[in-house]
Amino acid sequence: MTGLAHLQALAETELVQRLRAHANYLREYGGDRKTAGLYDAAAARLTTLEAENKALREALEPFAEVADAFSNQEDDTFETWRDCHIPEVKEASKLLHFRRARAALTPATGA
C-alpha cells in the first residue's frame, strides 16, 4: 500500500492522532520545531474540515431524502413542492432546512 493510499485508509480521527503524535515526537526528541508546528496545523485543519463536512452533510440530508421519495422516472424539472402530501417533501420544505443549508455554506467569521 502506498503512503497516500495508507493515509486515505486511516480513520479521520486516527490520522489526526498520528499527526499530533508525530509533532510531539519531533518536539520531544529535538526534531525541527517548525515541522512539528506544521503537523499540529495540519491536524487542526483536518479537525476543522471534518466538522465542516459533517455540518454540510447534515444540512443536505433533508434534501437527499426528498430525492429518495420520488421515482427516478420523474425528470429534473418536476416541482417537488407540488406533492406536499409526501412526508419527506413536507419536512424538507420547512424554512428551517433552507436556513441550515445557508448557515452550513456560510464561512465562519470567528465573531
Sequence and secondary structure as in RCSB ss.txt:
>XXXX:A:sequence
MTGLAHLQALAETELVQRLRAHANYLREYGGDRKTAGLYDAAAARLTTLEAENKALREALEPFAEVADAFSNQED
DTFETWRDCHIPEVKEASKLLHFRRARAALTPATGA
>XXXX:A:secstr
  HHHHHHHS HHHHHHHHHHHHHHHHHTT  HHHHHHHHHHHHHHHHHHHHHHHHHHHHHHHHHHHHHS TTS 
TT  GGGGTTSHHHHHHTSHHHHHHHHHHHS     
